Each structure stands twice: as C-alpha cells, then as structure tokens.
Amino acid sequence: MRTEPFRISVWLWMRLIRELRRRGRGERESGAFLLSKQGSRRIIKFICYDDLDPSALDTGIVVFHGAGFVPLWDFCRRARMRVAADIHTHGGRWTNQSEADRTHPMIGQKGHVSLIAPYFAQRNLFSSRGVGIFLYVGNHEWVSEPKKLLRLTLF
C-alpha cells in the first residue's frame, strides 16, 4: 500500500508533544488524534484522548472507550475534518507497537497511521526522529516506513 506522507508543521508538532508531556506527567501514557481537512494530507489540529474520554488515561496506559468516538466524529463532521493519524506515548525509548497496539488499532481502517512517541514525551522532539510510525494495512497487520508516512514542515 503506497500513501503520500502526512505533513505537520513544526509548530503544531511542538504543541502536540508539549501537550502529551503535560497530560502524561512523566508517569503515564497519553495520546491524541491528529486531524486534517477532508482530502488533505496536512495535519492541522489535534484532539487529546482524555478530552474525548475523560477516563482514557486513568490506568497509566491508554484505554480509549468507544463512547469517546461520539464527540470525535461529531467534531469531525462539523469541522469537515477527518482523523489522519493517532499518536500515543510509551515510557522508555522503545517505540515499537505493543501487542495491544497491534491488535487494537485506534482506527481499524486500511491506511490509518499510528505514531508512538518515546519517554512519555518528556524529552524535546524537534523532529519525528525516534518516533515509531506505523501504517495499518488491515487484519491486524502494520508496516513501518517512517520517512514515507510523516514529514515535518515549516508552514
């Protein structure tokens, strides 16, 4: 499956990482959905998991409940946006997918991109280097081609 890379401004990327850092407090996972306009590969907004599902971060790992999708889809419909990707954090430098990550994609649709940031986002990430980036190809199968899936840009 070939796909054009998503683009995200460095400024939005830095805001995203800072927000994940704040919400995880250096001790638990946090995450967000990355949004783009319909038909666009440019990520222009993010919504954190716990804004949609207040209990999503309560256990230390992300457990996003189905009811959280209702406000997400409502927002996307009203704003004419779509979920382009998702991101969550892991505690150490390991940014491969856990068994839960592989078998329970946030969006179980071919072409969905999932990112994993290291160290609970406590370290400054001025680029996507060191971030696990995975493309969902269906049937709980993923491929990782970071340079082909996400590009940070100045715009």
N, CA, C and O of each residue as an XYZ file, in Angstrom:
620
protein
N       0.849     -1.188      0.000
C       0.000      0.000      0.000
C       0.883      1.236      0.000
O       1.673      1.439      0.922
N       0.753      2.060     -1.028
C       1.508      3.304     -1.104
C       0.619      4.444     -0.628
O      -0.582      4.473     -0.895
N       1.228      5.362      0.069
C       0.473      6.514      0.528
C       1.409      7.710      0.577
O       2.596      7.565      0.869
N       0.884      8.874      0.295
C       1.652     10.107      0.410
C       1.856     10.417      1.882
O       0.986     10.121      2.701
N       3.004     11.014      2.236
C       3.224     11.322      3.655
C       2.286     12.420      4.149
O       1.892     13.312      3.397
N       1.945     12.333      5.416
C       1.242     13.429      6.058
C       2.250     14.516      6.347
O       3.426     14.245      6.589
N       1.780     15.746      6.320
C       2.634     16.882      6.667
C       2.057     17.525      7.923
O       0.843     17.654      8.075
N       2.950     17.921      8.810
C       2.541     18.637     10.024
C       3.576     19.724     10.258
O       4.776     19.483     10.124
N       3.122     20.905     10.603
C       4.073     21.995     10.835
C       4.881     21.704     12.093
O       4.403     21.061     13.028
N       6.088     22.181     12.092
C       6.949     22.021     13.263
C       6.282     22.638     14.485
O       6.391     22.105     15.590
N       5.596     23.755     14.293
C       4.963     24.456     15.422
C       3.826     23.632     16.010
O       3.691     23.554     17.231
N       3.009     23.018     15.165
C       1.931     22.169     15.664
C       2.514     20.915     16.319
O       2.013     20.464     17.349
N       3.564     20.354     15.729
C       4.241     19.189     16.306
C       4.736     19.503     17.715
O       4.542     18.704     18.631
N       5.372     20.655     17.894
C       5.902     21.026     19.206
C       4.769     21.233     20.215
O       4.905     20.843     21.375
N       3.659     21.835     19.796
C       2.496     21.987     20.690
C       1.947     20.627     21.082
O       1.595     20.405     22.241
N       1.874     19.719     20.121
C       1.380     18.367     20.378
C       2.256     17.658     21.402
O       1.745     17.110     22.379
N       3.553     17.661     21.193
C       4.473     16.983     22.108
C       4.398     17.612     23.499
O       4.392     16.901     24.504
N       4.340     18.923     23.555
C       4.229     19.614     24.853
C       2.938     19.213     25.578
O       2.944     19.030     26.795
N       1.833     19.076     24.837
C       0.563     18.709     25.453
C       0.580     17.251     25.919
O       0.069     16.943     26.996
N       1.158     16.358     25.126
C       1.281     14.962     25.562
C       2.149     14.871     26.813
O       1.848     14.101     27.726
N       3.212     15.646     26.855
C       4.098     15.686     28.027
C       3.331     16.131     29.269
O       3.442     15.516     30.330
N       2.563     17.192     29.131
C       1.807     17.739     30.265
C       0.773     16.726     30.769
O       0.648     16.517     31.975
N       0.053     16.116     29.872
C      -1.010     15.199     30.273
C      -0.484     13.898     30.855
O      -1.115     13.315     31.737
N       0.655     13.440     30.376
C       1.226     12.204     30.906
C       2.024     12.391     32.185
O       2.271     11.428     32.911
N       2.434     13.637     32.469
C       3.169     13.991     33.694
C       4.397     13.112     33.943
O       4.827     12.961     35.086
N       4.957     12.539     32.891
C       6.164     11.741     33.042
C       5.943     10.386     33.683
O       6.904      9.689     34.009
N       4.677      9.999     33.870
C       4.412      8.747     34.598
C       3.367      7.860     33.934
O       3.130      6.744     34.395
N       2.738      8.333     32.860
C       1.713      7.524     32.212
C       1.633      7.900     30.735
O       2.090      8.961     30.311
N       1.036      6.991     29.969
C       0.829      7.247     28.553
C      -0.220      8.346     28.363
O      -1.094      8.555     29.203
N      -0.101      9.027     27.249
C      -1.115      9.979     26.815
C      -1.191      9.871     25.299
O      -0.348      9.224     24.678
N      -2.187     10.494     24.704
C      -2.308     10.377     23.260
C      -3.299     11.350     22.679
O      -3.998     12.060     23.402
N      -3.352     11.375     21.347
C      -4.222     12.307     20.635
C      -4.524     11.787     19.242
O      -3.790     10.973     18.682
N      -5.628     12.286     18.702
C      -5.959     12.074     17.302
C      -5.450     13.281     16.521
O      -5.592     14.418     16.971
N      -4.864     13.040     15.366
C      -4.355     14.100     14.500
C      -5.341     14.268     13.346
O      -5.715     13.296     12.690
N      -5.751     15.495     13.110
C      -6.834     15.762     12.174
C      -6.377     16.579     10.974
O      -5.483     17.420     11.068
N      -7.019     16.304      9.844
C      -6.780     17.072      8.625
C      -8.130     17.373      7.977
O      -9.143     16.759      8.313
N      -8.127     18.308      7.062
C      -9.330     18.552      6.266
C      -9.560     17.348      5.374
O      -8.619     16.632      5.032
N     -10.806     17.126      4.998
C     -11.137     16.023      4.091
C     -10.288     16.138      2.824
O     -10.208     17.210      2.223
N      -9.659     15.039      2.421
C      -8.875     15.014      1.194
C      -7.491     15.611      1.298
O      -6.756     15.621      0.311
N      -7.111     16.109      2.458
C      -5.805     16.744      2.634
C      -4.857     15.816      3.388
O      -5.297     14.989      4.187
N      -3.577     15.950      3.139
C      -2.544     15.205      3.860
C      -1.851     16.113      4.876
O      -0.835     15.730      5.456
N      -2.390     17.304      5.093
C      -1.803     18.262      6.025
C      -2.543     18.213      7.355
O      -3.731     18.531      7.413
N      -1.861     17.823      8.418
C      -2.448     17.771      9.759
C      -2.494     19.191     10.302
O      -1.481     19.890     10.337
N      -3.692     19.612     10.727
C      -3.846     20.998     11.171
C      -4.385     21.122     12.593
O      -4.471     22.230     13.122
N      -4.744     20.018     13.211
C      -5.310     20.074     14.563
C      -5.126     18.728     15.244
O      -4.996     17.696     14.586
N      -5.116     18.755     16.557
C      -5.146     17.504     17.310
C      -6.150     17.624     18.442
O      -6.413     18.714     18.949
N      -6.708     16.480     18.827
C      -7.607     16.401     19.977
C      -7.098     15.278     20.861
O      -6.972     14.138     20.416
N      -6.806     15.600     22.115
C      -6.256     14.618     23.047
C      -7.331     13.616     23.470
O      -8.510     13.948     23.597
N      -6.886     12.396     23.680
C      -7.804     11.307     24.036
C      -8.657     11.652     25.247
O      -9.864     11.406     25.252
N      -8.031     12.222     26.276
C      -8.770     12.461     27.513
C      -9.730     13.640     27.417
O     -10.541     13.836     28.322
N      -9.664     14.431     26.349
C     -10.693     15.449     26.111
C     -11.971     14.800     25.593
O     -13.063     15.336     25.776
N     -11.834     13.654     24.950
C     -12.970     12.922     24.391
C     -13.493     11.853     25.338
O     -14.695     11.596     25.401
N     -12.576     11.232     26.073
C     -12.892     10.162     27.032
C     -12.106     10.485     28.304
O     -10.937     10.115     28.413
N     -12.734     11.175     29.274
C     -12.009     11.628     30.467
C     -11.282     10.525     31.235
O     -10.344     10.831     31.972
N     -11.668      9.273     31.098
C     -11.001      8.194     31.829
C      -9.934      7.472     30.996
O      -9.388      6.463     31.442
N      -9.631      7.972     29.799
C      -8.726      7.279     28.879
C      -7.320      7.083     29.434
O      -6.633      6.141     29.040
N      -6.882      7.947     30.335
C      -5.511      7.871     30.843
C      -5.431      7.386     32.286
O      -4.350      7.381     32.873
N      -6.544      6.984     32.857
C      -6.611      6.666     34.286
C      -5.763      5.480     34.730
O      -5.335      5.435     35.884
N      -5.513      4.532     33.855
C      -4.819      3.309     34.274
C      -3.308      3.363     34.059
O      -2.601      2.427     34.433
N      -2.808      4.434     33.469
C      -1.379      4.523     33.172
C      -1.066      4.185     31.729
O      -0.062      4.641     31.182
N      -1.923      3.387     31.111
C      -1.829      3.145     29.676
C      -3.102      3.702     29.048
O      -4.102      3.911     29.736
N      -3.060      3.937     27.753
C      -4.242      4.463     27.080
C      -5.291      3.361     26.957
O      -5.039      2.295     26.395
N      -6.472      3.649     27.500
C      -7.639      2.785     27.318
C      -8.758      3.722     26.858
O      -9.441      4.347     27.669
N      -8.923      3.800     25.544
C      -9.905      4.708     24.958
C     -11.208      3.947     24.743
O     -11.254      2.965     24.002
N     -12.260      4.412     25.401
C     -13.554      3.736     25.346
C     -14.356      4.199     24.128
O     -14.222      5.335     23.673
N     -15.180      3.305     23.619
C     -15.955      3.571     22.413
C     -16.788      4.838     22.468
O     -16.966      5.506     21.449
N     -17.302      5.179     23.646
C     -18.129      6.384     23.764
C     -17.345      7.642     23.405
O     -17.940      8.652     23.030
N     -16.022      7.596     23.515
C     -15.195      8.753     23.161
C     -15.204      9.064     21.674
O     -14.867     10.175     21.266
N     -15.586      8.089     20.867
C     -15.644      8.336     19.431
C     -16.819      9.224     19.044
O     -16.766      9.898     18.015
N     -17.871      9.235     19.842
C     -19.047     10.044     19.506
C     -18.673     11.523     19.400
O     -18.958     12.132     18.369
N     -18.046     12.134     20.419
C     -17.669     13.545     20.257
C     -16.598     13.753     19.182
O     -16.555     14.808     18.551
N     -15.736     12.757     18.972
C     -14.725     12.876     17.914
C     -15.397     12.961     16.547
O     -15.099     13.855     15.756
N     -16.308     12.020     16.274
C     -16.969     12.028     14.964
C     -17.860     13.262     14.813
O     -17.969     13.810     13.716
N     -18.497     13.704     15.896
C     -19.305     14.925     15.830
C     -18.441     16.122     15.450
O     -18.810     16.913     14.582
N     -17.277     16.250     16.111
C     -16.378     17.355     15.797
C     -15.926     17.285     14.335
O     -15.968     18.282     13.614
N     -15.497     16.103     13.913
C     -15.010     15.934     12.536
C     -16.091     16.290     11.513
O     -15.812     16.938     10.505
N     -17.299     15.869     11.776
C     -18.396     16.168     10.857
C     -18.645     17.674     10.778
O     -18.753     18.232      9.686
N     -18.737     18.332     11.940
C     -18.998     19.779     11.975
C     -17.867     20.571     11.328
O     -18.119     21.540     10.613
N     -16.627     20.167     11.573
C     -15.466     20.911     11.074
C     -15.015     20.448      9.688
O     -14.058     20.979      9.125
N     -15.720     19.447      9.147
C     -15.334     18.861      7.854
C     -13.877     18.402      7.878
O     -13.082     18.702      6.987
N     -13.571     17.669      8.929
C     -12.227     17.139      9.109
C     -12.311     15.625      9.198
O     -13.396     15.045      9.240
N     -11.146     15.003      9.225
C     -11.062     13.553      9.371
C      -9.883     13.223     10.263
O      -8.963     14.027     10.413
N      -9.910     12.046     10.851
C      -8.765     11.571     11.629
C      -7.714     11.102     10.630
O      -7.938     10.150      9.881
N      -6.581     11.769     10.625
C      -5.493     11.427      9.712
C      -4.564     10.400     10.341
O      -4.008      9.550      9.645
N      -4.399     10.477     11.651
C      -3.459      9.603     12.359
C      -3.769      9.688     13.847
O      -4.606     10.480     14.282
N      -3.081      8.863     14.610
C      -3.142      8.993     16.067
C      -1.728      8.889     16.605
O      -0.828      8.386     15.932
N      -1.544      9.364     17.815
C      -0.243      9.286     18.471
C      -0.476      8.957     19.939
O      -1.425      9.445     20.553
N       0.395      8.128     20.494
C       0.402      7.948     21.946
C       1.852      7.765     22.388
O       2.746      7.568     21.565
N       2.063      7.832     23.681
C       3.419      7.772     24.223
C       3.694      6.429     24.879
O       2.781      5.741     25.336
N       4.954      6.078     24.914
C       5.451      4.955     25.706
C       6.461      5.506     26.705
O       6.996      6.599     26.516
N       6.720      4.746     27.770
C       7.559      5.237     28.856
C       9.046      5.292     28.577
O       9.707      6.225     29.033
N       9.594      4.351     27.861
C      11.028      4.352     27.592
C      11.324      4.789     26.174
O      10.538      5.493     25.541
N      12.471      4.358     25.693
C      12.819      4.741     24.322
C      12.209      3.795     23.288
O      12.274      4.054     22.087
N      11.613      2.692     23.765
C      11.018      1.696     22.877
C       9.767      2.271     22.229
O       8.827      2.656     22.924
N       9.752      2.330     20.905
C       8.605      2.889     20.196
C       8.025      1.893     19.182
O       7.370      2.290     18.219
N       8.268      0.621     19.405
C       7.562     -0.387     18.620
C       6.165     -0.558     19.201
O       5.864     -0.066     20.289
N       5.331     -1.250     18.469
C       3.970     -1.467     18.941
C       3.915     -2.613     19.940
O       4.558     -3.647     19.764
N       3.142     -2.406     20.981
C       2.847     -3.491     21.910
C       1.836     -4.422     21.249
O       1.290     -4.105     20.192
N       1.595     -5.540     21.856
C       0.569     -6.454     21.344
C      -0.787     -5.750     21.283
O      -1.533     -5.924     20.319
N      -1.106     -4.964     22.300
C      -2.372     -4.227     22.314
C      -2.417     -3.198     21.185
O      -3.452     -3.028     20.539
N      -1.299     -2.513     20.946
C      -1.255     -1.537     19.850
C      -1.517     -2.217     18.510
O      -2.270     -1.704     17.682
N      -0.898     -3.361     18.306
C      -1.036     -4.076     17.026
C      -2.444     -4.616     16.815
O      -2.989     -4.538     15.714
N      -3.024     -5.161     17.871
C      -4.300     -5.857     17.707
C      -5.526     -4.980     17.949
O      -6.647     -5.402     17.668
N      -5.331     -3.770     18.463
C      -6.446     -2.850     18.717
C      -6.122     -1.467     18.160
O      -5.906     -0.528     18.925
N      -6.086     -1.335     16.839
C      -5.784     -0.012     16.274
C      -6.850      1.004     16.685
O      -8.030      0.670     16.791
N      -6.427      2.229     16.911
C      -7.396      3.271     17.272
C      -8.429      3.453     16.158
O      -9.616      3.643     16.423
N      -7.964      3.393     14.920
C      -8.850      3.442     13.763
C      -8.504      2.211     12.926
O      -7.441      2.156     12.307
N      -9.382      1.247     12.907
C      -9.110     -0.019     12.232
C      -9.431      0.024     10.753
O     -10.161     -0.827     10.246
N      -8.892      1.008     10.061
C      -9.157      1.192      8.644
C      -7.832      1.197      7.899
O      -6.884      1.857      8.325
N      -7.754      0.467      6.789
C      -6.537      0.445      5.984
C      -6.095      1.863      5.669
O      -6.908      2.721      5.322
N      -4.797      2.097      5.795
C      -4.246      3.409      5.512
C      -4.098      4.297      6.728
O      -3.490      5.363      6.640
N      -4.646      3.879      7.872
C      -4.511      4.692      9.085
C      -3.064      4.663      9.560
O      -2.404      3.626      9.498
N      -2.575      5.805     10.032
C      -1.209      5.926     10.522
C      -1.240      6.114     12.030
O      -2.024      6.901     12.560
N      -0.369      5.375     12.710
C      -0.259      5.456     14.162
C       1.184      5.781     14.531
O       2.119      5.206     13.975
N       1.358      6.708     15.476
C       2.680      7.129     15.913
C       2.847      6.809     17.397
O       1.886      6.835     18.165
N       4.084      6.506     17.780
C       4.399      6.257     19.188
C       5.611      7.100     19.558
O       6.693      6.928     18.996
N       5.420      8.012     20.509
C       6.493      8.897     20.962
C       7.145      8.301     22.216
O       6.442      7.777     23.080
N       8.467      8.373     22.326
C       9.163      7.788     23.476
C       9.141      8.675     24.723
O       8.782      9.851     24.670
N       9.536      8.071     25.843
C       9.782      8.757     27.125
C       8.595      9.583     27.617
O       8.787     10.642     28.214
N       7.375      9.111     27.373
C       6.177      9.852     27.765
C       6.222     11.298     27.270
O       5.638     12.188     27.888
N       6.924     11.529     26.145
C       7.076     12.863     25.531
C       7.790     13.840     26.464
O       7.640     15.053     26.317
N       8.562     13.329     27.416
C       9.259     14.195     28.359
C      10.512     14.838     27.762
O      10.999     15.846     28.275
N      11.022     14.270     26.703
C      12.180     14.857     26.024
C      11.685     15.653     24.831
O      10.678     15.316     24.208
N      12.416     16.718     24.526
C      12.032     17.529     23.379
C      12.229     16.736     22.099
O      13.304     16.188     21.857
N      11.208     16.679     21.299
C      11.266     16.024     19.994
C      11.084     17.111     18.942
O       9.961     17.495     18.616
N      12.196     17.597     18.421
C      12.140     18.661     17.417
C      11.934     18.095     16.019
O      11.823     18.840     15.045
N      11.884     16.783     15.933
C      11.604     16.118     14.662
C      10.878     14.815     14.983
O      10.651     14.485     16.148
N      10.523     14.090     13.946
C       9.872     12.805     14.168
C      10.897     11.682     14.315
O      10.526     10.514     14.431
N      12.172     12.028     14.310
C      13.215     11.018     14.501
C      13.060     10.392     15.889
O      12.928     11.102     16.886
N      13.076      9.080     15.942
C      12.898      8.384     17.207
C      11.457      8.042     17.519
O      11.184      7.343     18.494
N      10.525      8.528     16.703
C       9.109      8.237     16.885
C       8.767      7.008     16.035
O       9.137      6.944     14.862
N       8.069      6.045     16.616
C       7.600      4.906     15.842
C       6.429      5.334     14.980
O       5.479      5.943     15.471
N       6.495      5.015     13.694
C       5.437      5.420     12.767
C       5.011      4.185     11.983
O       5.827      3.531     11.335
N       3.712      3.878     12.054
C       3.192      2.625     11.516
C       1.971      2.870     10.650
O       1.129      3.712     10.962
N       1.886      2.125      9.561
C       0.760      2.193      8.638
C      -0.048      0.915      8.767
O       0.487     -0.187      8.639
N      -1.351      1.072      9.024
C      -2.238     -0.091      9.165
C      -2.640     -0.580      7.772
O      -3.156      0.190      6.962
N      -2.399     -1.867      7.502
C      -2.738     -2.447      6.200
C      -3.893     -3.433      6.300
O      -4.234     -4.092      5.318
N      -4.502     -3.540      7.486
C      -5.663     -4.400      7.682
C      -5.312     -5.710      8.345
O      -4.151     -6.119      8.366
N      -6.328     -6.371      8.890
C      -6.185     -7.687      9.514
C      -5.086     -7.713     10.587
O      -4.326     -8.678     10.676
N      -5.008     -6.665     11.389
C      -4.023     -6.527     12.475
C      -2.587     -6.570     11.973
O      -1.688     -6.987     12.704
N      -2.361     -6.142     10.733
C      -1.027     -6.077     10.140
C      -0.632     -4.625      9.933
O      -1.451     -3.789      9.553
N       0.641     -4.342     10.190
C       1.183     -2.994     10.092
C       2.505     -3.031      9.339
O       3.189     -4.055      9.317
N       2.858     -1.908      8.722
C       4.191     -1.720      8.171
C       4.740     -0.421      8.749
O       3.990      0.493      9.091
N       6.051     -0.363      8.848
C       6.698      0.833      9.384
C       7.631      1.403      8.328
O       8.626      0.782      7.953
N       7.297      2.577      7.866
C       8.128      3.293      6.899
C       8.102      4.771      7.273
O       7.466      5.571      6.587
N       8.792      5.143      8.361
C       8.655      6.494      8.906
C       8.855      7.626      7.902
O       8.055      8.561      7.868
N       9.878      7.562      7.106
C      10.151      8.676      6.195
C       9.079      8.822      5.124
O       8.904      9.898      4.553
N       8.361      7.733      4.855
C       7.339      7.777      3.818
C       5.960      8.129      4.365
O       5.032      8.347      3.586
N       5.803      8.189      5.686
C       4.474      8.380      6.265
C       4.247      9.743      6.901
O       3.107     10.202      6.983
N       5.329     10.407      7.360
C       5.151     11.681      8.073
C       6.305     12.597      7.751
O       7.465     12.186      7.774
N       5.980     13.853      7.447
C       7.008     14.840      7.161
C       6.696     16.099      7.957
O       5.602     16.653      7.856
N       7.665     16.545      8.746
C       7.506     17.808      9.458
C       7.925     18.927      8.522
O       8.968     18.841      7.872
N       7.124     19.968      8.451
C       7.411     21.073      7.546
C       7.191     22.399      8.259
O       6.519     22.468      9.288
N       7.763     23.429      7.700
C       7.513     24.782      8.174
C       6.458     25.382      7.265
O       6.718     25.633      6.088
N       5.276     25.610      7.800
C       4.230     26.327      7.053
C       3.325     27.028      8.029
O       2.373     27.693      7.620
